[in-house]
Amino acid sequence: MSSWRIRLEPVITPVFRAWWRISRGVTLGVRGVARDEAGRVLLVRHTYAKGWHLPGGGVESGETAPEAIVREMAEEGGVDAIGSPTLIGFFANHANFPNDHIALYLFEAWRPCPPRVDNEIAERGFFSLDALPEGVTRGTQRRLDEVYKGAALSADW
């Protein structure tokens, strides 16, 4: 991502979200959970959004949610799925965007691959569940607590 886009992102994103509200009734995103052999979870930090997130992104036109998360995990996290990821659930992301939903998938078997290099991801890394980086988003923390600590599932991201 070019430096001019990074500087304009705070203006561009609200414009695109307004357009999506008009042109799309519902939006669907995907996020993935992958752990390395040491049990650490993969998180990414974007150049255009604050905080640490589970890798993921939007489902493109003509793409299924499983296809989207396999693509996003490879691009953002360097995670190449071995077999199909497991759907954990669908979550409303209405606080971020009305009518937005996120499908969360678990990658139980994967191998490393080169991540996409386009300046969208500022940092990526594997972190112990008891030593997550400062700035993990509330939605990310909530999902990790549900998947690994037995917290009750919430319908909201």
Backbone as CSV, one residue per row, in Angstrom:
resi,resn,N_x,N_y,N_z,CA_x,CA_y,CA_z,C_x,C_y,C_z
1,MET,0.846,-1.158,0.000,0.000,0.000,0.000,0.893,1.223,0.000
2,SER,0.596,2.195,-0.838,1.443,3.371,-0.957,1.271,4.299,0.240
3,SER,2.267,5.146,0.450,2.217,6.051,1.609,1.074,7.049,1.500
4,TRP,0.701,7.472,0.275,-0.426,8.397,0.137,-1.730,7.724,0.554
5,ARG,-1.879,6.428,0.263,-3.108,5.739,0.667,-3.177,5.596,2.179
6,ILE,-2.045,5.319,2.810,-2.018,5.205,4.261,-2.437,6.526,4.894
7,ARG,-1.949,7.645,4.343,-2.311,8.966,4.880,-3.779,9.296,4.627
8,LEU,-4.326,8.842,3.497,-5.717,9.147,3.149,-6.727,8.146,3.706
9,GLU,-6.239,7.050,4.258,-7.134,5.988,4.745,-8.202,6.489,5.717
10,PRO,-7.896,7.401,6.661,-8.952,7.886,7.552,-10.097,8.594,6.810
11,VAL,-9.834,9.097,5.612,-10.881,9.735,4.800,-11.516,8.721,3.854
12,ILE,-10.691,7.882,3.255,-11.169,6.911,2.264,-12.117,5.893,2.891
13,THR,-11.757,5.349,4.047,-12.560,4.294,4.666,-13.991,4.743,4.938
14,PRO,-14.245,5.903,5.563,-15.641,6.309,5.773,-16.420,6.510,4.467
15,VAL,-15.746,6.968,3.424,-16.415,7.143,2.133,-16.838,5.787,1.578
16,PHE,-15.917,4.815,1.613,-16.259,3.474,1.128,-17.351,2.846,1.982
17,ARG,-17.304,3.026,3.291,-18.350,2.461,4.153,-19.705,3.073,3.832
18,ALA,-19.745,4.352,3.569,-21.010,4.983,3.169,-21.513,4.384,1.860
19,TRP,-20.625,4.177,0.907,-21.003,3.561,-0.368,-21.519,2.141,-0.149
20,TRP,-20.839,1.366,0.711,-21.259,-0.008,0.976,-22.650,-0.043,1.608
21,ARG,-22.958,0.939,2.468,-24.288,0.986,3.087,-25.376,1.156,2.039
22,ILE,-25.048,1.928,1.001,-26.020,2.172,-0.067,-26.080,0.986,-1.027
23,SER,-24.928,0.444,-1.389,-24.879,-0.569,-2.441,-25.021,-2.009,-1.944
24,ARG,-24.820,-2.250,-0.670,-24.885,-3.612,-0.131,-25.814,-3.642,1.069
25,GLY,-26.733,-4.597,1.063,-27.606,-4.748,2.222,-26.878,-5.320,3.419
26,VAL,-26.009,-6.282,3.156,-25.262,-6.961,4.209,-23.838,-7.167,3.717
27,THR,-22.868,-6.991,4.596,-21.487,-7.291,4.243,-21.018,-8.476,5.074
28,LEU,-20.089,-9.231,4.507,-19.571,-10.409,5.188,-18.055,-10.389,5.165
29,GLY,-17.489,-10.518,6.345,-16.048,-10.631,6.480,-15.699,-11.974,7.082
30,VAL,-14.428,-12.304,7.053,-13.941,-13.556,7.622,-12.706,-13.257,8.465
31,ARG,-12.526,-14.041,9.518,-11.327,-13.982,10.353,-10.916,-15.414,10.649
32,GLY,-9.620,-15.615,10.870,-9.129,-16.955,11.125,-8.281,-17.048,12.376
33,VAL,-8.337,-18.206,13.012,-7.539,-18.504,14.190,-6.574,-19.625,13.825
34,ALA,-5.289,-19.349,13.967,-4.256,-20.357,13.718,-3.225,-20.283,14.832
35,ARG,-2.798,-21.444,15.286,-1.752,-21.521,16.307,-0.560,-22.275,15.742
36,ASP,0.615,-21.870,16.199,1.829,-22.569,15.771,2.073,-23.779,16.671
37,GLU,3.184,-24.492,16.424,3.483,-25.713,17.171,3.715,-25.445,18.656
38,ALA,4.019,-24.201,19.030,4.204,-23.838,20.437,2.897,-23.398,21.095
39,GLY,1.793,-23.402,20.334,0.497,-23.022,20.884,0.222,-21.524,20.848
40,ARG,1.086,-20.779,20.181,0.898,-19.331,20.088,-0.071,-19.006,18.958
41,VAL,-0.865,-17.964,19.128,-1.890,-17.583,18.157,-1.369,-16.480,17.226
42,LEU,-1.766,-16.564,15.956,-1.352,-15.583,14.953,-2.228,-14.341,15.037
43,LEU,-1.576,-13.172,15.111,-2.262,-11.882,15.081,-1.565,-10.977,14.076
44,VAL,-2.329,-10.023,13.535,-1.768,-9.051,12.598,-2.145,-7.642,13.044
45,ARG,-1.293,-6.696,12.656,-1.572,-5.276,12.876,-1.555,-4.620,11.505
46,HIS,-2.680,-3.996,11.141,-2.806,-3.360,9.830,-2.194,-1.958,9.832
47,THR,-1.861,-1.482,8.654,-1.337,-0.124,8.527,-2.449,0.907,8.616
48,TYR,-3.697,0.498,8.403,-4.812,1.436,8.298,-5.814,1.351,9.440
49,ALA,-5.588,0.468,10.416,-6.514,0.322,11.546,-5.705,0.098,12.816
50,LYS,-6.231,0.579,13.916,-5.542,0.432,15.200,-5.742,-0.968,15.752
51,GLY,-4.771,-1.427,16.496,-4.888,-2.664,17.246,-4.398,-3.898,16.524
52,TRP,-4.360,-4.978,17.302,-3.989,-6.301,16.804,-5.265,-7.097,16.572
53,HIS,-5.316,-7.775,15.429,-6.516,-8.491,14.991,-6.169,-9.918,14.593
54,LEU,-7.183,-10.761,14.566,-7.049,-12.038,13.884,-6.991,-11.731,12.397
55,PRO,-6.192,-12.460,11.622,-6.124,-12.189,10.183,-7.477,-12.419,9.517
56,GLY,-7.728,-11.664,8.465,-8.966,-11.835,7.718,-9.265,-10.646,6.851
57,GLY,-10.466,-10.641,6.312,-10.876,-9.559,5.421,-12.257,-9.820,4.866
58,GLY,-12.576,-9.139,3.782,-13.896,-9.246,3.187,-14.026,-10.412,2.230
59,VAL,-15.252,-10.908,2.122,-15.579,-11.934,1.135,-15.876,-11.199,-0.167
60,GLU,-15.133,-11.525,-1.204,-15.273,-10.851,-2.489,-16.454,-11.416,-3.277
61,SER,-16.941,-10.656,-4.230,-18.030,-11.094,-5.092,-17.658,-12.400,-5.786
62,GLY,-18.551,-13.386,-5.732,-18.319,-14.668,-6.363,-17.473,-15.625,-5.545
63,GLU,-17.084,-15.235,-4.343,-16.221,-16.038,-3.489,-17.040,-16.580,-2.321
64,THR,-16.761,-17.799,-1.886,-17.402,-18.324,-0.687,-16.621,-17.870,0.538
65,ALA,-17.253,-17.928,1.701,-16.558,-17.562,2.930,-15.346,-18.463,3.176
66,PRO,-15.466,-19.802,2.996,-14.257,-20.625,3.178,-13.140,-20.284,2.196
67,GLU,-13.478,-19.969,0.959,-12.447,-19.564,0.002,-11.784,-18.263,0.449
68,ALA,-12.596,-17.337,0.951,-12.078,-16.038,1.379,-11.108,-16.178,2.552
69,ILE,-11.456,-17.003,3.543,-10.564,-17.096,4.703,-9.283,-17.834,4.351
70,VAL,-9.344,-18.820,3.481,-8.115,-19.497,3.043,-7.211,-18.488,2.334
71,ARG,-7.789,-17.653,1.470,-7.020,-16.633,0.748,-6.439,-15.611,1.720
72,GLU,-7.278,-15.084,2.613,-6.833,-14.041,3.547,-5.740,-14.538,4.499
73,MET,-5.875,-15.759,4.990,-4.860,-16.280,5.904,-3.516,-16.432,5.198
74,ALA,-3.540,-16.855,3.948,-2.287,-16.967,3.195,-1.705,-15.588,2.929
75,GLU,-2.548,-14.656,2.495,-2.069,-13.318,2.148,-1.570,-12.551,3.362
76,GLU,-2.355,-12.515,4.425,-2.010,-11.689,5.585,-1.082,-12.378,6.574
77,GLY,-1.259,-13.684,6.737,-0.541,-14.358,7.802,0.497,-15.371,7.397
78,GLY,0.564,-15.711,6.102,1.502,-16.740,5.690,1.087,-18.125,6.151
79,VAL,-0.234,-18.347,6.223,-0.797,-19.615,6.668,-1.499,-20.272,5.486
80,ASP,-0.986,-21.407,5.051,-1.562,-22.169,3.942,-2.332,-23.351,4.530
81,ALA,-3.643,-23.367,4.331,-4.501,-24.394,4.922,-4.184,-25.770,4.372
82,ILE,-4.169,-26.736,5.263,-4.132,-28.145,4.884,-5.515,-28.671,5.240
83,GLY,-6.321,-28.908,4.243,-7.709,-29.277,4.491,-8.552,-28.038,4.709
84,SER,-9.801,-28.265,5.010,-10.753,-27.154,5.190,-10.703,-26.624,6.616
85,PRO,-10.718,-25.299,6.762,-10.816,-24.741,8.110,-12.206,-25.027,8.687
86,THR,-12.301,-25.036,10.005,-13.548,-25.328,10.708,-14.264,-24.030,11.062
87,LEU,-15.530,-23.931,10.701,-16.324,-22.753,11.058,-16.621,-22.773,12.552
88,ILE,-16.253,-21.698,13.230,-16.555,-21.552,14.654,-17.915,-20.893,14.822
89,GLY,-18.196,-19.853,14.031,-19.487,-19.191,14.130,-19.533,-17.902,13.331
90,PHE,-20.746,-17.329,13.286,-20.986,-16.035,12.650,-21.274,-15.022,13.740
91,PHE,-20.739,-13.817,13.573,-20.865,-12.787,14.591,-21.269,-11.464,13.957
92,ALA,-22.143,-10.733,14.627,-22.556,-9.415,14.156,-21.466,-8.404,14.483
93,ASN,-21.134,-7.584,13.509,-20.130,-6.538,13.701,-20.792,-5.175,13.525
94,HIS,-21.978,-5.025,14.087,-22.774,-3.820,13.880,-22.163,-2.576,14.511
95,ALA,-21.330,-2.740,15.518,-20.682,-1.570,16.119,-19.733,-0.909,15.126
96,ASN,-19.157,-1.700,14.236,-18.243,-1.177,13.233,-18.977,-0.706,11.986
97,PHE,-19.993,-1.465,11.593,-20.718,-1.174,10.356,-22.072,-1.871,10.426
98,PRO,-23.197,-1.135,10.317,-24.509,-1.777,10.375,-24.634,-2.868,9.306
99,ASN,-25.191,-3.986,9.687,-25.414,-5.139,8.802,-24.134,-5.857,8.394
100,ASP,-23.047,-5.638,9.122,-21.799,-6.350,8.851,-21.752,-7.595,9.734
101,HIS,-21.262,-8.684,9.155,-21.112,-9.940,9.882,-19.729,-10.519,9.603
102,ILE,-19.223,-11.268,10.576,-17.913,-11.894,10.442,-18.055,-13.391,10.719
103,ALA,-17.528,-14.189,9.802,-17.455,-15.634,10.000,-16.059,-15.951,10.525
104,LEU,-16.004,-16.701,11.604,-14.728,-17.049,12.227,-14.413,-18.512,11.971
105,TYR,-13.192,-18.776,11.515,-12.745,-20.120,11.180,-11.507,-20.497,11.979
106,LEU,-11.397,-21.790,12.276,-10.243,-22.340,12.978,-9.403,-23.151,11.996
107,PHE,-8.103,-22.842,11.962,-7.147,-23.567,11.123,-6.393,-24.546,12.015
108,GLU,-6.802,-25.802,11.964,-6.167,-26.806,12.810,-4.921,-27.390,12.172
109,ALA,-4.890,-27.416,10.839,-3.721,-27.948,10.126,-3.344,-26.959,9.027
110,TRP,-2.076,-26.543,9.052,-1.601,-25.580,8.058,-0.086,-25.682,7.955
111,ARG,0.413,-25.081,6.893,1.870,-25.002,6.694,2.209,-23.551,6.345
112,PRO,3.423,-23.124,6.636,3.805,-21.746,6.316,3.896,-21.530,4.807
113,CYS,3.577,-20.315,4.396,3.751,-19.887,3.008,4.152,-18.414,3.044
114,PRO,4.705,-17.888,1.966,5.084,-16.472,1.973,3.826,-15.594,2.003
115,PRO,3.724,-14.677,2.968,2.584,-13.768,2.976,2.712,-12.741,1.855
116,ARG,1.582,-12.148,1.505,1.581,-11.083,0.497,2.322,-9.881,1.079
117,VAL,3.092,-9.227,0.250,3.808,-8.022,0.666,3.212,-6.849,-0.103
118,ASP,2.383,-6.061,0.590,1.765,-4.908,-0.072,1.573,-3.727,0.873
119,ASN,2.209,-3.791,2.018,2.152,-2.722,3.020,0.801,-2.601,3.705
120,GLU,-0.098,-3.592,3.550,-1.361,-3.592,4.289,-1.128,-4.051,5.727
121,ILE,-0.200,-4.982,5.900,0.098,-5.523,7.226,1.383,-4.877,7.741
122,ALA,1.250,-4.159,8.863,2.413,-3.507,9.468,3.266,-4.521,10.229
123,GLU,2.597,-5.451,10.922,3.287,-6.485,11.692,2.410,-7.725,11.740
124,ARG,3.064,-8.863,11.850,2.365,-10.124,12.077,3.228,-10.941,13.014
125,GLY,2.576,-11.762,13.819,3.368,-12.597,14.712,2.502,-13.567,15.474
126,PHE,3.173,-14.548,16.077,2.514,-15.527,16.925,2.774,-15.141,18.373
127,PHE,1.701,-15.170,19.179,1.777,-14.718,20.561,1.137,-15.740,21.483
128,SER,1.761,-15.910,22.639,1.197,-16.773,23.668,-0.118,-16.173,24.145
129,LEU,-1.089,-17.030,24.440,-2.392,-16.535,24.897,-2.290,-15.768,26.210
130,ASP,-1.273,-16.034,27.002,-1.109,-15.306,28.258,-0.124,-14.138,28.134
131,ALA,0.296,-13.825,26.911,1.208,-12.695,26.681,0.890,-12.040,25.336
132,LEU,-0.376,-11.681,25.143,-0.785,-11.038,23.894,-0.225,-9.616,23.843
133,PRO,-0.002,-9.087,22.645,0.562,-7.735,22.549,-0.436,-6.678,23.013
134,GLU,0.106,-5.575,23.443,-0.746,-4.452,23.848,-1.539,-3.969,22.633
135,GLY,-2.819,-3.716,22.813,-3.641,-3.205,21.729,-4.477,-4.259,21.022
136,VAL,-4.564,-5.466,21.581,-5.446,-6.472,20.984,-6.874,-5.930,21.048
137,THR,-7.593,-6.002,19.933,-8.960,-5.454,19.902,-9.886,-6.270,20.792
138,ARG,-10.965,-5.632,21.234,-11.921,-6.314,22.109,-12.532,-7.531,21.430
139,GLY,-12.871,-7.391,20.139,-13.445,-8.514,19.410,-12.481,-9.680,19.310
140,THR,-11.221,-9.396,19.058,-10.204,-10.439,18.973,-10.044,-11.129,20.324
141,GLN,-9.954,-10.347,21.390,-9.812,-10.924,22.729,-11.029,-11.776,23.081
142,ARG,-12.214,-11.294,22.756,-13.444,-12.031,23.044,-13.437,-13.385,22.337
143,ARG,-13.060,-13.391,21.057,-13.046,-14.649,20.299,-12.012,-15.617,20.869
144,LEU,-10.832,-15.133,21.215,-9.809,-16.004,21.778,-10.255,-16.580,23.117
145,ASP,-10.911,-15.784,23.937,-11.423,-16.277,25.216,-12.485,-17.351,25.004
146,GLU,-13.316,-17.180,23.978,-14.357,-18.175,23.683,-13.752,-19.474,23.170
147,VAL,-12.797,-19.374,22.271,-12.207,-20.562,21.648,-11.308,-21.313,22.616
148,TYR,-10.502,-20.596,23.402,-9.474,-21.259,24.200,-9.689,-21.245,25.709
149,LYS,-10.583,-20.388,26.204,-10.757,-20.305,27.654,-12.159,-20.668,28.113
150,GLY,-13.009,-21.121,27.181,-14.344,-21.578,27.552,-15.341,-20.471,27.860
151,ALA,-15.042,-19.235,27.479,-15.988,-18.141,27.706,-17.251,-18.386,26.884
152,ALA,-18.374,-17.903,27.376,-19.644,-18.053,26.666,-19.594,-17.304,25.340
153,LEU,-20.144,-17.922,24.296,-20.168,-17.277,22.975,-21.075,-16.065,23.001
154,SER,-20.622,-15.005,22.370,-21.400,-13.792,22.197,-21.770,-13.686,20.724
155,ALA,-22.941,-13.163,20.424,-23.357,-12.984,19.031,-22.671,-11.784,18.398
156,ASP,-22.109,-10.916,19.216,-21.481,-9.688,18.726,-19.975,-9.848,18.647
157,TRP,-19.397,-9.252,17.616,-17.956,-9.313,17.453,-17.315,-8.473,18.537
